[in-house]
Amino acid sequence: MEFMTKFEAVLLISPEISSKSKSDTIDSFLKIINENNGKIVDTEDWGLRDLSYKIINFSKAFYIFYQIEIDGQKIDGIKKNLSQNENFLRHLFVKVEKHQELPTKLNNEKK
C-alpha cells in the first residue's frame, strides 16, 4: 500500500482562456492526480485575481486551491506535467500535517 501524504496546492491558470478551456485544464489536472492514485480531498475556486508581478505579460490569473492526498514521490512528475501545459502559469504544492479548515480566508475575501 502506498503512503498517502497531505498536500495543499494552488494552481494559477491563464486569464485568456475560455471557460471551456479553463474547465478542460482543470479536468486535466484532476486526471493527472487520479492517474497517480491521488485523491482530491477538497477544492476552492478563488476566481480571477491580481498577480503580485507579471507572469508572461499577465497581471491576473485564475487561482484554484486543492487539498490533495497522494504518494509524495509522485509530486515531481505531476509538477513536470503541469509545466508542460501552457495554460498553467504557476503551481505550488505544500506538504502539510493536516489540511486547513475550509473555507479559507482568501476564499472569503471579496473578489
C-alpha positions in Angstrom: 0.0 0.0 0.0 1.2 3.5 -0.9 1.8 6.0 1.8 -0.5 9.0 1.2 0.9 12.4 2.1 -1.3 15.5 2.5 -0.6 18.4 0.2 -2.2 21.8 -0.4 -1.8 23.1 -4.0 -2.5 26.4 -5.7 -2.7 26.5 -9.5 -2.6 29.7 -11.5 -4.4 29.4 -14.8 -4.1 31.8 -17.7 -6.8 34.5 -17.7 -7.0 34.5 -21.5 -8.6 31.0 -22.0 -12.3 30.4 -22.5 -14.4 28.9 -19.7 -14.5 25.6 -21.7 -10.7 25.6 -21.9 -10.4 26.5 -18.2 -12.7 23.6 -17.4 -10.6 21.3 -19.6 -7.4 22.5 -18.0 -8.8 21.8 -14.5 -10.0 18.3 -15.7 -6.5 17.6 -17.0 -5.1 18.3 -13.5 -7.7 16.1 -11.9 -6.9 13.3 -14.4 -3.2 13.5 -13.5 -4.0 13.2 -9.8 -6.3 10.2 -10.4 -3.7 8.5 -12.7 -1.2 8.8 -9.8 -3.6 7.2 -7.4 -4.1 10.5 -5.6 -7.3 11.9 -4.0 -8.7 15.4 -4.1 -10.0 16.0 -0.6 -11.4 19.4 -1.3 -11.2 22.4 -3.6 -11.9 26.1 -3.8 -12.1 28.4 -6.8 -10.6 31.7 -5.7 -11.5 33.3 -9.1 -9.7 35.8 -11.2 -7.2 37.7 -9.1 -4.3 40.2 -9.5 -0.8 38.8 -9.6 1.9 40.3 -7.4 4.1 40.5 -10.5 3.6 39.9 -14.2 3.9 36.4 -15.5 4.3 36.1 -19.3 2.8 39.6 -19.5 -0.3 38.6 -17.5 -1.2 40.7 -14.5 -4.2 38.5 -13.5 -4.8 34.7 -13.2 -7.4 32.3 -12.1 -6.5 30.8 -8.8 -7.6 27.3 -7.8 -6.9 25.8 -4.4 -6.8 22.0 -3.8 -6.3 19.8 -0.8 -4.8 16.5 -2.0 -3.7 13.2 -0.6 -1.1 11.4 -2.8 2.2 9.5 -2.6 4.7 12.3 -2.1 7.2 10.7 -4.5 4.8 11.4 -7.4 4.7 15.2 -6.9 7.7 15.8 -9.1 6.2 14.0 -12.0 2.9 16.0 -11.6 4.8 19.3 -11.5 6.7 18.3 -14.6 3.4 17.5 -16.3 1.9 20.9 -15.3 4.9 22.8 -16.5 4.3 21.3 -20.0 0.8 22.8 -20.2 0.9 26.5 -21.2 -2.5 27.2 -19.5 -0.9 26.6 -16.1 1.1 29.8 -15.4 2.4 28.6 -12.0 1.8 25.9 -9.4 2.7 25.4 -5.8 2.5 22.2 -3.7 3.0 22.4 0.0 3.2 19.4 2.2 1.1 19.7 5.3 0.5 17.7 8.5 -3.3 18.3 8.3 -5.4 20.2 5.8 -6.6 23.6 6.9 -10.3 24.1 7.6 -12.4 25.4 4.7 -13.4 27.9 3.6 -10.0 29.6 3.5 -9.6 33.2 4.5 -8.7 34.0 0.8 -11.9 32.5 -0.4 -13.9 34.7 1.9 -12.3 37.9 0.6 -14.2 40.0 -1.9 -13.0 39.1 -5.4 
